[in-house]
């Protein structure tokens, strides 16, 4: 059960609701909230924080340093998807910005997003150029996708339309969020942003990244991995399990028409070969069991849910397969990463 604390005045109708999912983020949450409060935008903004049963001092920090924030304190750890769905259900803004607790906005971020949203027709999803917190290096300007739904960072400042944006900084009209159904709670975490963006594009809503402004992100703080380390690419069992499963779910639900019956077998064959090879080279049965075999198990156990969701999503599709694939690339992302960093280390 979650407890809702209406800390902000309900007399004001905010234009924007900034929703921050937090779990044990006391060390980073202050920077995130300070960046929201430092915005130069002349508009009403509400801040909603969902604390996912943190065991650190997160709640104390919120109540003492940021009493203006609306706090939803969960009694149990429910995960990223449910946390965000709860916040948007309580949000009152015309637009919602989902912001990671380990991210911080540039001072003109909300103004940039609002102006871009006012120009969108129809209204869709937005984000900002992402920069690494530690190095300051550019990470992406949204992402394209390879044939197997692996995100491919976009670095072209001239490209505005992308396949997806990262959930660390995801802007969406509240009405569109409800129309699309929000995050699928059975995804738990990881890949929910991929699903929502693909779902929006199929329904004819753009996914875009303005050239201006930015946000900084401490990549991999929440789940570990997700960035190259000193010894190459690093990840975790949990991240890989959720990532491979949820990418497969999204591919199964969102791939238009008969194209699914080409891509899904290719994806599963490639994933199986990858799993066998990595597990043997690493001599790691856990990797095969928890990550790769799990994809097959979950496809079977969730087949009814996936079939029904696919029927619903495809029934509302107003984008041709050619237009949908416009933001895909042919070169597999994992091959590029393998050649650049070698075999990933899983911990």
GUROFI-921925 format. One record per residue (C-alpha): residue in three letters; x, y, z; residue number from 1. Coordinates in nm, 3 decimals, m for minus. Example, Ala and Ser with C-alpha at 12.3 -4.5 7.8 and 13.67 -1.06 7.14 Angstrom:
<bati resn="ALA" u="1.230" v="m0.450" w="0.780" resi="1"/>
<bati resn="SER" u="1.367" v="m0.106" w="0.714" resi="2"/>
//
This chain:
<bati resn="UNK" u="0.000" v="0.000" w="0.000" resi="1"/>
<bati resn="UNK" u="0.124" v="0.350" w="m0.086" resi="2"/>
<bati resn="UNK" u="0.055" v="0.664" w="0.118" resi="3"/>
<bati resn="UNK" u="m0.009" v="0.987" w="m0.073" resi="4"/>
<bati resn="UNK" u="0.110" v="1.309" w="0.088" resi="5"/>
<bati resn="UNK" u="m0.052" v="1.617" w="m0.076" resi="6"/>
<bati resn="UNK" u="0.230" v="1.855" w="0.013" resi="7"/>
<bati resn="UNK" u="0.160" v="2.104" w="m0.267" resi="8"/>
<bati resn="UNK" u="m0.142" v="2.333" w="m0.282" resi="9"/>
<bati resn="UNK" u="m0.427" v="2.189" w="m0.484" resi="10"/>
<bati resn="UNK" u="m0.548" v="2.542" w="m0.562" resi="11"/>
<bati resn="UNK" u="m0.296" v="2.577" w="m0.844" resi="12"/>
<bati resn="UNK" u="m0.332" v="2.380" w="m1.166" resi="13"/>
<bati resn="UNK" u="0.027" v="2.297" w="m1.263" resi="14"/>
<bati resn="UNK" u="0.131" v="2.296" w="m1.627" resi="15"/>
<bati resn="UNK" u="0.396" v="2.029" w="m1.568" resi="16"/>
<bati resn="UNK" u="0.423" v="1.737" w="m1.326" resi="17"/>
<bati resn="UNK" u="0.780" v="1.618" w="m1.268" resi="18"/>
<bati resn="UNK" u="0.764" v="1.257" w="m1.145" resi="19"/>
<bati resn="UNK" u="1.072" v="1.107" w="m0.978" resi="20"/>
<bati resn="UNK" u="1.090" v="0.737" w="m0.889" resi="21"/>
<bati resn="UNK" u="1.326" v="0.685" w="m0.596" resi="22"/>
<bati resn="UNK" u="1.472" v="0.384" w="m0.420" resi="23"/>
<bati resn="UNK" u="1.761" v="0.431" w="m0.177" resi="24"/>
<bati resn="UNK" u="1.866" v="0.741" w="m0.367" resi="25"/>
<bati resn="UNK" u="1.947" v="0.973" w="m0.079" resi="26"/>
<bati resn="UNK" u="2.298" v="1.031" w="m0.217" resi="27"/>
<bati resn="UNK" u="2.172" v="1.153" w="m0.556" resi="28"/>
<bati resn="UNK" u="1.812" v="1.266" w="m0.505" resi="29"/>
<bati resn="UNK" u="1.906" v="1.612" w="m0.377" resi="30"/>
<bati resn="UNK" u="2.089" v="1.701" w="m0.700" resi="31"/>
<bati resn="UNK" u="1.789" v="1.588" w="m0.903" resi="32"/>
<bati resn="UNK" u="1.537" v="1.790" w="m0.702" resi="33"/>
<bati resn="UNK" u="1.761" v="2.098" w="m0.690" resi="34"/>
<bati resn="UNK" u="1.783" v="2.092" w="m1.071" resi="35"/>
<bati resn="UNK" u="1.404" v="2.095" w="m1.098" resi="36"/>
<bati resn="UNK" u="1.370" v="2.381" w="m0.852" resi="37"/>
<bati resn="UNK" u="1.635" v="2.579" w="m1.044" resi="38"/>
<bati resn="UNK" u="1.437" v="2.582" w="m1.371" resi="39"/>
<bati resn="UNK" u="1.397" v="2.916" w="m1.547" resi="40"/>
<bati resn="UNK" u="1.048" v="2.834" w="m1.675" resi="41"/>
<bati resn="UNK" u="0.765" v="3.075" w="m1.598" resi="42"/>
<bati resn="UNK" u="0.497" v="2.811" w="m1.538" resi="43"/>
<bati resn="UNK" u="0.351" v="2.615" w="m1.249" resi="44"/>
<bati resn="UNK" u="0.534" v="2.290" w="m1.180" resi="45"/>
<bati resn="UNK" u="0.455" v="2.018" w="m0.928" resi="46"/>
<bati resn="UNK" u="0.710" v="1.764" w="m0.808" resi="47"/>
<bati resn="UNK" u="0.597" v="1.412" w="m0.721" resi="48"/>
<bati resn="UNK" u="0.837" v="1.159" w="m0.572" resi="49"/>
<bati resn="UNK" u="0.751" v="0.791" w="m0.534" resi="50"/>
<bati resn="UNK" u="0.971" v="0.639" w="m0.264" resi="51"/>
<bati resn="UNK" u="0.986" v="0.265" w="m0.323" resi="52"/>
<bati resn="UNK" u="1.025" v="0.152" w="0.040" resi="53"/>
<bati resn="UNK" u="1.376" v="0.296" w="0.071" resi="54"/>
<bati resn="UNK" u="1.588" v="0.180" w="0.363" resi="55"/>
<bati resn="UNK" u="1.818" v="0.483" w="0.354" resi="56"/>
<bati resn="UNK" u="1.745" v="0.844" w="0.454" resi="57"/>
<bati resn="UNK" u="1.550" v="0.933" w="0.138" resi="58"/>
<bati resn="UNK" u="1.223" v="1.013" w="0.315" resi="59"/>
<bati resn="UNK" u="1.397" v="1.223" w="0.577" resi="60"/>
<bati resn="UNK" u="1.574" v="1.420" w="0.302" resi="61"/>
<bati resn="UNK" u="1.245" v="1.481" w="0.124" resi="62"/>
<bati resn="UNK" u="1.061" v="1.603" w="0.431" resi="63"/>
<bati resn="UNK" u="1.340" v="1.825" w="0.563" resi="64"/>
<bati resn="UNK" u="1.504" v="1.968" w="0.248" resi="65"/>
<bati resn="UNK" u="1.221" v="1.947" w="m0.005" resi="66"/>
<bati resn="UNK" u="0.888" v="1.989" w="0.173" resi="67"/>
<bati resn="UNK" u="0.730" v="2.120" w="m0.149" resi="68"/>
<bati resn="UNK" u="0.752" v="1.779" w="m0.312" resi="69"/>
<bati resn="UNK" u="0.449" v="1.554" w="m0.311" resi="70"/>
<bati resn="UNK" u="0.562" v="1.221" w="m0.163" resi="71"/>
<bati resn="UNK" u="0.408" v="0.882" w="m0.234" resi="72"/>
<bati resn="UNK" u="0.569" v="0.652" w="0.022" resi="73"/>
<bati resn="UNK" u="0.528" v="0.286" w="m0.072" resi="74"/>
<bati resn="UNK" u="0.516" v="0.029" w="0.205" resi="75"/>
<bati resn="UNK" u="0.669" v="m0.233" w="m0.026" resi="76"/>
<bati resn="UNK" u="0.918" v="m0.227" w="m0.312" resi="77"/>
<bati resn="UNK" u="0.706" v="m0.236" w="m0.628" resi="78"/>
<bati resn="UNK" u="0.952" v="m0.147" w="m0.904" resi="79"/>
<bati resn="UNK" u="0.990" v="0.127" w="m1.162" resi="80"/>
<bati resn="UNK" u="0.679" v="0.062" w="m1.372" resi="81"/>
<bati resn="UNK" u="0.431" v="0.062" w="m1.087" resi="82"/>
<bati resn="UNK" u="0.604" v="0.360" w="m0.923" resi="83"/>
<bati resn="UNK" u="0.565" v="0.573" w="m1.236" resi="84"/>
<bati resn="UNK" u="0.208" v="0.460" w="m1.297" resi="85"/>
<bati resn="UNK" u="0.119" v="0.564" w="m0.942" resi="86"/>
<bati resn="UNK" u="0.276" v="0.907" w="m0.984" resi="87"/>
<bati resn="UNK" u="0.107" v="0.984" w="m1.315" resi="88"/>
<bati resn="UNK" u="m0.225" v="0.871" w="m1.166" resi="89"/>
<bati resn="UNK" u="m0.181" v="1.145" w="m0.901" resi="90"/>
<bati resn="UNK" u="m0.034" v="1.406" w="m1.138" resi="91"/>
<bati resn="UNK" u="m0.236" v="1.716" w="m1.225" resi="92"/>
<bati resn="UNK" u="m0.017" v="1.870" w="m1.494" resi="93"/>
<bati resn="UNK" u="m0.099" v="1.887" w="m1.863" resi="94"/>
<bati resn="UNK" u="0.243" v="1.738" w="m1.928" resi="95"/>
<bati resn="UNK" u="0.440" v="1.482" w="m1.729" resi="96"/>
<bati resn="UNK" u="0.819" v="1.451" w="m1.709" resi="97"/>
<bati resn="UNK" u="0.948" v="1.119" w="m1.580" resi="98"/>
<bati resn="UNK" u="1.290" v="1.189" w="m1.432" resi="99"/>
<bati resn="UNK" u="1.534" v="0.944" w="m1.276" resi="100"/>
<bati resn="UNK" u="1.656" v="1.025" w="m0.927" resi="101"/>
<bati resn="UNK" u="2.015" v="0.994" w="m1.060" resi="102"/>
<bati resn="UNK" u="1.960" v="1.257" w="m1.331" resi="103"/>
<bati resn="UNK" u="1.968" v="1.638" w="m1.325" resi="104"/>
<bati resn="UNK" u="1.821" v="1.888" w="m1.568" resi="105"/>
<bati resn="UNK" u="1.990" v="2.186" w="m1.731" resi="106"/>
<bati resn="UNK" u="1.835" v="2.514" w="m1.617" resi="107"/>
<bati resn="UNK" u="1.638" v="2.561" w="m1.939" resi="108"/>
<bati resn="UNK" u="1.525" v="2.199" w="m1.972" resi="109"/>
<bati resn="UNK" u="1.156" v="2.237" w="m1.884" resi="110"/>
<bati resn="UNK" u="1.122" v="2.551" w="m2.093" resi="111"/>
<bati resn="UNK" u="1.277" v="2.370" w="m2.391" resi="112"/>
<bati resn="UNK" u="1.052" v="2.070" w="m2.351" resi="113"/>
<bati resn="UNK" u="0.738" v="2.280" w="m2.310" resi="114"/>
<bati resn="UNK" u="0.812" v="2.489" w="m2.617" resi="115"/>
<bati resn="UNK" u="0.886" v="2.176" w="m2.822" resi="116"/>
<bati resn="UNK" u="0.565" v="2.012" w="m2.697" resi="117"/>
<bati resn="UNK" u="0.359" v="2.314" w="m2.801" resi="118"/>
<bati resn="UNK" u="0.497" v="2.278" w="m3.154" resi="119"/>
<bati resn="UNK" u="0.433" v="1.904" w="m3.186" resi="120"/>
<bati resn="UNK" u="0.142" v="1.798" w="m3.404" resi="121"/>
<bati resn="UNK" u="0.015" v="1.555" w="m3.297" resi="122"/>
<bati resn="UNK" u="0.148" v="1.564" w="m2.942" resi="123"/>
<bati resn="UNK" u="0.402" v="1.295" w="m2.860" resi="124"/>
<bati resn="UNK" u="0.698" v="1.193" w="m2.647" resi="125"/>
<bati resn="UNK" u="1.006" v="1.411" w="m2.597" resi="126"/>
<bati resn="UNK" u="1.341" v="1.396" w="m2.425" resi="127"/>
<bati resn="UNK" u="1.667" v="1.594" w="m2.421" resi="128"/>
<bati resn="UNK" u="2.028" v="1.526" w="m2.519" resi="129"/>
<bati resn="UNK" u="2.181" v="1.305" w="m2.248" resi="130"/>
<bati resn="UNK" u="2.531" v="1.357" w="m2.103" resi="131"/>
<bati resn="UNK" u="2.727" v="1.131" w="m1.871" resi="132"/>
<bati resn="UNK" u="2.743" v="1.270" w="m1.517" resi="133"/>
<bati resn="UNK" u="3.106" v="1.185" w="m1.446" resi="134"/>
<bati resn="UNK" u="3.279" v="1.255" w="m1.776" resi="135"/>
<bati resn="UNK" u="3.041" v="1.507" w="m1.929" resi="136"/>
<bati resn="UNK" u="3.058" v="1.310" w="m2.254" resi="137"/>
<bati resn="UNK" u="2.749" v="1.299" w="m2.478" resi="138"/>
<bati resn="UNK" u="2.556" v="0.974" w="m2.439" resi="139"/>
<bati resn="UNK" u="2.272" v="1.007" w="m2.688" resi="140"/>
<bati resn="UNK" u="2.009" v="1.229" w="m2.847" resi="141"/>
<bati resn="UNK" u="1.748" v="0.960" w="m2.819" resi="142"/>
<bati resn="UNK" u="1.798" v="0.620" w="m2.977" resi="143"/>
<bati resn="UNK" u="1.735" v="0.432" w="m3.298" resi="144"/>
<bati resn="UNK" u="1.674" v="0.056" w="m3.288" resi="145"/>
<bati resn="UNK" u="1.846" v="m0.237" w="m3.453" resi="146"/>
<bati resn="UNK" u="1.635" v="m0.523" w="m3.599" resi="147"/>
<bati resn="UNK" u="1.622" v="m0.694" w="m3.258" resi="148"/>
<bati resn="UNK" u="1.507" v="m0.385" w="m3.068" resi="149"/>
<bati resn="UNK" u="1.844" v="m0.305" w="m2.914" resi="150"/>
<bati resn="UNK" u="1.876" v="0.074" w="m2.863" resi="151"/>
<bati resn="UNK" u="2.136" v="0.243" w="m3.084" resi="152"/>
<bati resn="UNK" u="2.240" v="0.586" w="m2.950" resi="153"/>
<bati resn="UNK" u="2.171" v="0.873" w="m3.186" resi="154"/>
<bati resn="UNK" u="2.446" v="1.136" w="m3.197" resi="155"/>
<bati resn="UNK" u="2.320" v="1.338" w="m3.492" resi="156"/>
<bati resn="UNK" u="2.203" v="1.683" w="m3.370" resi="157"/>
<bati resn="UNK" u="2.010" v="1.727" w="m3.696" resi="158"/>
<bati resn="UNK" u="1.796" v="1.417" w="m3.635" resi="159"/>
<bati resn="UNK" u="1.492" v="1.505" w="m3.431" resi="160"/>
<bati resn="UNK" u="1.275" v="1.196" w="m3.483" resi="161"/>
<bati resn="UNK" u="1.400" v="0.884" w="m3.304" resi="162"/>
<bati resn="UNK" u="1.270" v="0.537" w="m3.220" resi="163"/>
<bati resn="UNK" u="1.281" v="0.580" w="m2.843" resi="164"/>
<bati resn="UNK" u="1.404" v="0.794" w="m2.558" resi="165"/>
<bati resn="UNK" u="1.539" v="0.674" w="m2.225" resi="166"/>
<bati resn="UNK" u="1.300" v="0.671" w="m1.929" resi="167"/>
<bati resn="UNK" u="1.554" v="0.867" w="m1.725" resi="168"/>
<bati resn="UNK" u="1.409" v="1.182" w="m1.885" resi="169"/>
<bati resn="UNK" u="1.082" v="1.115" w="m2.068" resi="170"/>
<bati resn="UNK" u="0.825" v="1.387" w="m2.137" resi="171"/>
<bati resn="UNK" u="0.471" v="1.297" w="m2.238" resi="172"/>
<bati resn="UNK" u="0.128" v="1.465" w="m2.234" resi="173"/>
<bati resn="UNK" u="m0.067" v="1.320" w="m1.943" resi="174"/>
<bati resn="UNK" u="m0.365" v="1.250" w="m2.171" resi="175"/>
<bati resn="UNK" u="m0.144" v="1.050" w="m2.409" resi="176"/>
<bati resn="UNK" u="0.003" v="0.851" w="m2.120" resi="177"/>
<bati resn="UNK" u="m0.347" v="0.741" w="m2.020" resi="178"/>
<bati resn="UNK" u="m0.443" v="0.673" w="m2.382" resi="179"/>
<bati resn="UNK" u="m0.143" v="0.441" w="m2.422" resi="180"/>
<bati resn="UNK" u="m0.200" v="0.275" w="m2.085" resi="181"/>
<bati resn="UNK" u="0.124" v="0.387" w="m1.919" resi="182"/>
<bati resn="UNK" u="0.397" v="0.136" w="m1.840" resi="183"/>
<bati resn="UNK" u="0.303" v="m0.234" w="m1.847" resi="184"/>
<bati resn="UNK" u="0.346" v="m0.330" w="m1.482" resi="185"/>
<bati resn="UNK" u="0.440" v="m0.689" w="m1.568" resi="186"/>
<bati resn="UNK" u="0.762" v="m0.550" w="m1.724" resi="187"/>
<bati resn="UNK" u="0.879" v="m0.467" w="m1.367" resi="188"/>
<bati resn="UNK" u="1.172" v="m0.247" w="m1.480" resi="189"/>
<bati resn="UNK" u="1.396" v="m0.199" w="m1.787" resi="190"/>
<bati resn="UNK" u="1.251" v="m0.172" w="m2.136" resi="191"/>
<bati resn="UNK" u="0.930" v="0.001" w="m2.033" resi="192"/>
<bati resn="UNK" u="1.051" v="0.316" w="m2.212" resi="193"/>
<bati resn="UNK" u="1.118" v="0.110" w="m2.527" resi="194"/>
<bati resn="UNK" u="0.764" v="m0.030" w="m2.516" resi="195"/>
<bati resn="UNK" u="0.595" v="0.306" w="m2.453" resi="196"/>
<bati resn="UNK" u="0.782" v="0.480" w="m2.736" resi="197"/>
<bati resn="UNK" u="0.713" v="0.201" w="m2.986" resi="198"/>
<bati resn="UNK" u="0.350" v="0.199" w="m2.877" resi="199"/>
<bati resn="UNK" u="0.324" v="0.576" w="m2.924" resi="200"/>
<bati resn="UNK" u="0.482" v="0.568" w="m3.270" resi="201"/>
<bati resn="UNK" u="0.249" v="0.292" w="m3.387" resi="202"/>
<bati resn="UNK" u="m0.045" v="0.511" w="m3.282" resi="203"/>
<bati resn="UNK" u="0.092" v="0.800" w="m3.488" resi="204"/>
<bati resn="UNK" u="0.255" v="1.006" w="m3.212" resi="205"/>
<bati resn="UNK" u="0.612" v="1.133" w="m3.268" resi="206"/>
<bati resn="UNK" u="0.909" v="1.054" w="m3.045" resi="207"/>
<bati resn="UNK" u="1.153" v="1.343" w="m3.068" resi="208"/>
<bati resn="UNK" u="1.458" v="1.509" w="m2.911" resi="209"/>
<bati resn="UNK" u="1.512" v="1.887" w="m2.945" resi="210"/>
<bati resn="UNK" u="1.863" v="2.003" w="m3.028" resi="211"/>
<bati resn="UNK" u="1.877" v="2.244" w="m2.731" resi="212"/>
<bati resn="UNK" u="1.923" v="2.194" w="m2.355" resi="213"/>
<bati resn="UNK" u="2.025" v="1.867" w="m2.190" resi="214"/>
<bati resn="UNK" u="2.028" v="1.650" w="m1.880" resi="215"/>
<bati resn="UNK" u="2.307" v="1.474" w="m1.694" resi="216"/>
<bati resn="UNK" u="2.270" v="1.113" w="m1.589" resi="217"/>
<bati resn="UNK" u="2.462" v="0.884" w="m1.357" resi="218"/>
<bati resn="UNK" u="2.428" v="0.583" w="m1.585" resi="219"/>
<bati resn="UNK" u="2.387" v="0.244" w="m1.424" resi="220"/>
<bati resn="UNK" u="2.344" v="0.366" w="m1.066" resi="221"/>
<bati resn="UNK" u="2.003" v="0.204" w="m1.022" resi="222"/>
<bati resn="UNK" u="2.068" v="m0.139" w="m1.178" resi="223"/>
<bati resn="UNK" u="2.442" v="m0.156" w="m1.226" resi="224"/>
<bati resn="UNK" u="2.610" v="m0.201" w="m1.563" resi="225"/>
<bati resn="UNK" u="2.482" v="m0.009" w="m1.866" resi="226"/>
<bati resn="UNK" u="2.818" v="0.153" w="m1.932" resi="227"/>
<bati resn="UNK" u="3.173" v="0.043" w="m2.019" resi="228"/>
<bati resn="UNK" u="3.408" v="0.003" w="m1.726" resi="229"/>
<bati resn="UNK" u="3.786" v="m0.009" w="m1.712" resi="230"/>
<bati resn="UNK" u="3.780" v="m0.373" w="m1.818" resi="231"/>
<bati resn="UNK" u="3.521" v="m0.340" w="m2.094" resi="232"/>
<bati resn="UNK" u="3.144" v="m0.367" w="m2.096" resi="233"/>
<bati resn="UNK" u="2.988" v="m0.452" w="m1.759" resi="234"/>
<bati resn="UNK" u="2.636" v="m0.559" w="m1.672" resi="235"/>
<bati resn="UNK" u="2.441" v="m0.752" w="m1.408" resi="236"/>
<bati resn="UNK" u="2.234" v="m1.069" w="m1.415" resi="237"/>
<bati resn="UNK" u="1.922" v="m0.878" w="m1.319" resi="238"/>
<bati resn="UNK" u="1.968" v="m0.609" w="m1.583" resi="239"/>
<bati resn="UNK" u="2.032" v="m0.866" w="m1.857" resi="240"/>
<bati resn="UNK" u="1.737" v="m1.081" w="m1.748" resi="241"/>
<bati resn="UNK" u="1.491" v="m0.793" w="m1.756" resi="242"/>
<bati resn="UNK" u="1.642" v="m0.634" w="m2.068" resi="243"/>
<bati resn="UNK" u="1.640" v="m0.946" w="m2.286" resi="244"/>
<bati resn="UNK" u="1.294" v="m1.049" w="m2.171" resi="245"/>
<bati resn="UNK" u="1.132" v="m0.707" w="m2.213" resi="246"/>
<bati resn="UNK" u="1.293" v="m0.637" w="m2.551" resi="247"/>
<bati resn="UNK" u="1.147" v="m0.968" w="m2.669" resi="248"/>
<bati resn="UNK" u="0.807" v="m0.874" w="m2.526" resi="249"/>
<bati resn="UNK" u="0.816" v="m0.538" w="m2.705" resi="250"/>
<bati resn="UNK" u="0.923" v="m0.695" w="m3.034" resi="251"/>
<bati resn="UNK" u="0.638" v="m0.947" w="m3.004" resi="252"/>
<bati resn="UNK" u="0.376" v="m0.681" w="m2.929" resi="253"/>
<bati resn="UNK" u="0.479" v="m0.388" w="m3.148" resi="254"/>
<bati resn="UNK" u="0.633" v="m0.529" w="m3.468" resi="255"/>
<bati resn="UNK" u="0.378" v="m0.457" w="m3.742" resi="256"/>
<bati resn="UNK" u="0.196" v="m0.728" w="m3.937" resi="257"/>
<bati resn="UNK" u="0.374" v="m1.021" w="m4.098" resi="258"/>
<bati resn="UNK" u="0.714" v="m0.864" w="m4.025" resi="259"/>
<bati resn="UNK" u="0.684" v="m1.020" w="m3.679" resi="260"/>
<bati resn="UNK" u="0.713" v="m1.371" w="m3.823" resi="261"/>
<bati resn="UNK" u="1.045" v="m1.280" w="m3.981" resi="262"/>
<bati resn="UNK" u="1.200" v="m1.088" w="m3.692" resi="263"/>
<bati resn="UNK" u="1.086" v="m1.297" w="m3.395" resi="264"/>
<bati resn="UNK" u="1.239" v="m1.631" w="m3.513" resi="265"/>
<bati resn="UNK" u="1.561" v="m1.451" w="m3.614" resi="266"/>
<bati resn="UNK" u="1.572" v="m1.278" w="m3.276" resi="267"/>
<bati resn="UNK" u="1.515" v="m1.598" w="m3.078" resi="268"/>
<bati resn="UNK" u="1.771" v="m1.793" w="m3.282" resi="269"/>
<bati resn="UNK" u="2.032" v="m1.519" w="m3.242" resi="270"/>
<bati resn="UNK" u="1.958" v="m1.483" w="m2.871" resi="271"/>
<bati resn="UNK" u="1.987" v="m1.859" w="m2.815" resi="272"/>
<bati resn="UNK" u="2.320" v="m1.881" w="m2.997" resi="273"/>
<bati resn="UNK" u="2.445" v="m1.580" w="m2.802" resi="274"/>
<bati resn="UNK" u="2.339" v="m1.739" w="m2.475" resi="275"/>
<bati resn="UNK" u="2.505" v="m2.075" w="m2.548" resi="276"/>
<bati resn="UNK" u="2.827" v="m1.906" w="m2.661" resi="277"/>
<bati resn="UNK" u="2.857" v="m1.662" w="m2.369" resi="278"/>
<bati resn="UNK" u="2.763" v="m1.924" w="m2.111" resi="279"/>
<bati resn="UNK" u="3.024" v="m2.166" w="m2.243" resi="280"/>
<bati resn="UNK" u="3.298" v="m1.905" w="m2.279" resi="281"/>
<bati resn="UNK" u="3.228" v="m1.774" w="m1.931" resi="282"/>
<bati resn="UNK" u="3.156" v="m2.124" w="m1.799" resi="283"/>
<bati resn="UNK" u="2.848" v="m1.975" w="m1.638" resi="284"/>
<bati resn="UNK" u="2.532" v="m2.187" w="m1.620" resi="285"/>
<bati resn="UNK" u="2.359" v="m1.912" w="m1.423" resi="286"/>
<bati resn="UNK" u="2.387" v="m1.675" w="m1.719" resi="287"/>
<bati resn="UNK" u="2.209" v="m1.925" w="m1.946" resi="288"/>
<bati resn="UNK" u="1.945" v="m2.014" w="m1.690" resi="289"/>
<bati resn="UNK" u="1.856" v="m1.666" w="m1.561" resi="290"/>
<bati resn="UNK" u="1.894" v="m1.460" w="m1.878" resi="291"/>
<bati resn="UNK" u="1.860" v="m1.661" w="m2.199" resi="292"/>
<bati resn="UNK" u="1.650" v="m1.965" w="m2.114" resi="293"/>
<bati resn="UNK" u="1.429" v="m1.730" w="m1.916" resi="294"/>
<bati resn="UNK" u="1.324" v="m1.554" w="m2.239" resi="295"/>
<bati resn="UNK" u="1.176" v="m1.877" w="m2.376" resi="296"/>
<bati resn="UNK" u="1.009" v="m1.959" w="m2.045" resi="297"/>
<bati resn="UNK" u="0.851" v="m1.615" w="m2.014" resi="298"/>
<bati resn="UNK" u="0.732" v="m1.610" w="m2.375" resi="299"/>
<bati resn="UNK" u="0.545" v="m1.932" w="m2.306" resi="300"/>
<bati resn="UNK" u="0.405" v="m1.842" w="m1.965" resi="301"/>
<bati resn="UNK" u="0.300" v="m1.493" w="m2.080" resi="302"/>
<bati resn="UNK" u="0.174" v="m1.599" w="m2.424" resi="303"/>
<bati resn="UNK" u="m0.189" v="m1.512" w="m2.346" resi="304"/>
<bati resn="UNK" u="m0.102" v="m1.168" w="m2.214" resi="305"/>
<bati resn="UNK" u="0.129" v="m1.098" w="m2.509" resi="306"/>
<bati resn="UNK" u="m0.131" v="m1.212" w="m2.763" resi="307"/>
<bati resn="UNK" u="m0.405" v="m0.996" w="m2.616" resi="308"/>
<bati resn="UNK" u="m0.177" v="m0.693" w="m2.583" resi="309"/>
<bati resn="UNK" u="m0.060" v="m0.735" w="m2.943" resi="310"/>
<bati resn="UNK" u="m0.421" v="m0.746" w="m3.068" resi="311"/>
<bati resn="UNK" u="m0.497" v="m0.422" w="m2.881" resi="312"/>
<bati resn="UNK" u="m0.183" v="m0.239" w="m2.994" resi="313"/>
<bati resn="UNK" u="m0.203" v="m0.344" w="m3.357" resi="314"/>
<bati resn="UNK" u="m0.574" v="m0.258" w="m3.374" resi="315"/>
<bati resn="UNK" u="m0.487" v="0.104" w="m3.294" resi="316"/>
<bati resn="UNK" u="m0.194" v="0.118" w="m3.538" resi="317"/>
<bati resn="UNK" u="m0.209" v="0.402" w="m3.790" resi="318"/>
<bati resn="UNK" u="0.153" v="0.385" w="m3.906" resi="319"/>
<bati resn="UNK" u="0.270" v="0.176" w="m4.202" resi="320"/>
<bati resn="UNK" u="0.542" v="m0.082" w="m4.147" resi="321"/>
<bati resn="UNK" u="0.774" v="0.124" w="m4.368" resi="322"/>
<bati resn="UNK" u="0.720" v="0.436" w="m4.157" resi="323"/>
<bati resn="UNK" u="0.763" v="0.239" w="m3.835" resi="324"/>
<bati resn="UNK" u="1.097" v="0.102" w="m3.957" resi="325"/>
<bati resn="UNK" u="1.223" v="0.445" w="m4.063" resi="326"/>
<bati resn="UNK" u="1.408" v="0.484" w="m3.732" resi="327"/>
<bati resn="UNK" u="1.563" v="0.135" w="m3.736" resi="328"/>
<bati resn="UNK" u="1.920" v="0.051" w="m3.844" resi="329"/>
<bati resn="UNK" u="2.038" v="m0.274" w="m4.003" resi="330"/>
<bati resn="UNK" u="2.366" v="m0.322" w="m3.812" resi="331"/>
<bati resn="UNK" u="2.311" v="m0.524" w="m3.491" resi="332"/>
<bati resn="UNK" u="2.408" v="m0.318" w="m3.187" resi="333"/>
<bati resn="UNK" u="2.547" v="m0.615" w="m2.994" resi="334"/>
<bati resn="UNK" u="2.792" v="m0.693" w="m3.274" resi="335"/>
<bati resn="UNK" u="2.922" v="m0.336" w="m3.263" resi="336"/>
<bati resn="UNK" u="2.965" v="m0.354" w="m2.885" resi="337"/>
<bati resn="UNK" u="3.137" v="m0.693" w="m2.906" resi="338"/>
<bati resn="UNK" u="3.392" v="m0.564" w="m3.156" resi="339"/>
<bati resn="UNK" u="3.451" v="m0.250" w="m2.950" resi="340"/>
<bati resn="UNK" u="3.463" v="m0.389" w="m2.596" resi="341"/>
<bati resn="UNK" u="3.487" v="m0.767" w="m2.620" resi="342"/>
<bati resn="UNK" u="3.270" v="m1.007" w="m2.421" resi="343"/>
<bati resn="UNK" u="3.060" v="m0.842" w="m2.150" resi="344"/>
<bati resn="UNK" u="3.130" v="m0.914" w="m1.785" resi="345"/>
<bati resn="UNK" u="2.823" v="m1.013" w="m1.584" resi="346"/>
<bati resn="UNK" u="2.819" v="m0.974" w="m1.208" resi="347"/>
//
